[in-house]
Amino acid sequence: MEEHLYNLAFERSILSSIIFEPSQFDTIETQLRPEDFYLSAHQDMFRAMLTLYRADKPLDEEFLKKELSRAKKFDEASMLSILTTSPIANTRAYIEELKDKALKRHLLTLTTEIKRVTVEEEHPASEVIDIVEKKLYEITQENQSADFLDAPTITDATLAYIEEMKARGDSVLVGVDTGFAELNKMTTGFGKGDLVIVAARPAMGKTSFILNTVEHLLKQGRGVAFFSLEMPAEQLMLRLLSIQTSIHLQNLRLGKLTDAEQKRLNDAIDRMRRSKLFVDDGGSLNIHQLRSKMRKLKSKHPEIDICVVDYLQIMSGLGGKDRHLEVSEISRGLKMLARELEIPIVALSQLNRGLESRHDKRPMLSDIRESGSIEQDADIILFVYRDDVYLYKEEKEREKAAKSEGKEFVSQYVEKEEEEAEIIIGKQRNGPTGHVKLIFQKKLTRFVDKPTYGGIEIAYENIDMTSAKMGIEDGGNFSMPVI
């Protein structure tokens, strides 16, 4: 290999500096990987240092020799050349140079990979682009992994995870905050690498539900990527502003605002301008395009903590395959992308209309359109259900039937501004299934936690909301439930 792609003197200087000043390894081990070294003996030396460091053992000549001998990697000539190299006081410039050369070597390897998949294996162009983008993302993010993880690496990572959980104390959250207290308790949040499916029949509020989570995360300063295949970005923003300001969505659309509401809106707009929200509202998107866009966005904005796709069945397929195969390819692709980027991906999904012929219309896993692959790939499946949607629909059908028969119709249905809603956990790979009760505020398209007192749910219709409404209308200090 060309000499400008490596510098053995720099490699020896860094390793020598670690042996003579082990305290700096705390910093160096977060900046370098064994693969950043060109010479295999230097890679082995750095791996031995990592092993000793994780075992809280000295990084001196004797322990390094013992560890390398145990791994059958001891090279006396290499050890001697490192020990006789003068250590350096400031390793930063050396490390940057080492990483630059390692990156060039990885890019050179990538050119060989491109030739292999393009010429020798004759993959379609779209697949070649996807392979190249994935490899390039891994290189730039220093996210390459070996074919296998050995037992010490896995156990060390697991122990670190357990220690992190202990340090959190009584916090129920492990993953990304859903914005709902009871749902957090049931799921511990949306985990890194999770594919989360939020499914419902039309008008149940699945987009509204996930926008509540998005708004909650934006308030925490978290980054959100949102692929809106059905709704323009401006409509999404209107909904987010309605959720945040407690101004009725219809009034926002018409610009019909009081002075107090206008002030709240101006404050909310200032906050949203500073938020880390990225929306792609293109009407057509396939899994290759989504992967490409997310890799670029995550690379440019590492603060992205969650990706939302609204909704899965609108995504385009590839190559004119059977729709079930296309959806299978999409769901599998989303799951693999979630693992690659180490963030949860939330995909909204439609349900089959067959459930409406049942007496109990609460959804189940088999109601998901093209459910086989989605059910298999998903880590969590949530169903949004509001009984009032069906009660209202049945009342309208009775009214229509009565009028067609010339009978007088007296409606018994009273439309509410706030309705009880259920989030049904139909599947959870690492936790329980069950349901969580929320309240849906229709004019705000907002879900909120159902009020409790001492852990006991309170019937929402028995709560006196007069003071709450007064607080909103007069611009007072009333605080809506956290969402």
Buried (B, 14 or more C-beta within 10 A) or exposed (E): EEEEBBBBEBBBBBBBBBBBBBEBBEEBBEBBBBBBBBBEBBBBBBBBBBBBBBEEEEBEEEBBBBBBEEEEBBBEEBBEBBBEBEBBEEBEEBBEEBBEBBBBBBBEEBEEEBEEBBEEEEBEEBBBBBBBBBBBBBBEBBEEEEEEEEEEBEEBEEEEEEEEEEEEEEEEBBBBBBBBBBBBEBBBBBBBBBBBBBBBBEEBBBBBBBBBBBBBBBBEEBBBBBBBBEBEBEBBBBBBBBBBBBBBBEBBEEEEBEEBBEEBBEEBEEEBEEBBBBBBBEEEBBBBBBBBBBBEBBBEEEEBBBBBBBBBBBBBBBEEEEEEBBBBBBBBBBBBBBBBBEBBBBBBBBBBEEBEEEEEBBBBBEBBBBBBBBBEBBBBBBBBBBEBBBBBEEBEEBBEEBEEEEEEEEEEEEEBEBBBBBBBBBBBEEBEEEBBBBBBBBBBBBBBBBBEEEEEEEEBEEEEEEEBEEBBEEEEEBEBBEB
